[in-house]
Amino acid sequence: MQPNSRHKTRQAIAEMADLIISLGEGCTEYDVRLTGKYTEDQVKLLGPKAIELATVMAQAA
């Protein structure tokens, strides 16, 4: 395992959560993939955590 991989994963989840918020309510995995920033595998792997984070962030705003 590389030393920064955990940090990079957290950063990727945070960036995906920001993207989900910017896409708005009702965005889908397909919408996230259409932006070209994430592959299907990344969306499947990081998506659930990013959705959780986006929900918390949106409720806190």
Protein Blocks (a to p, Z undefined) as FASTA:
>chain_A
ZZklmmmmmmmmmmmmmmmmmnoghiafklmmmnopacfklmmmmmmmmmmmmmmmmmmZ
Z
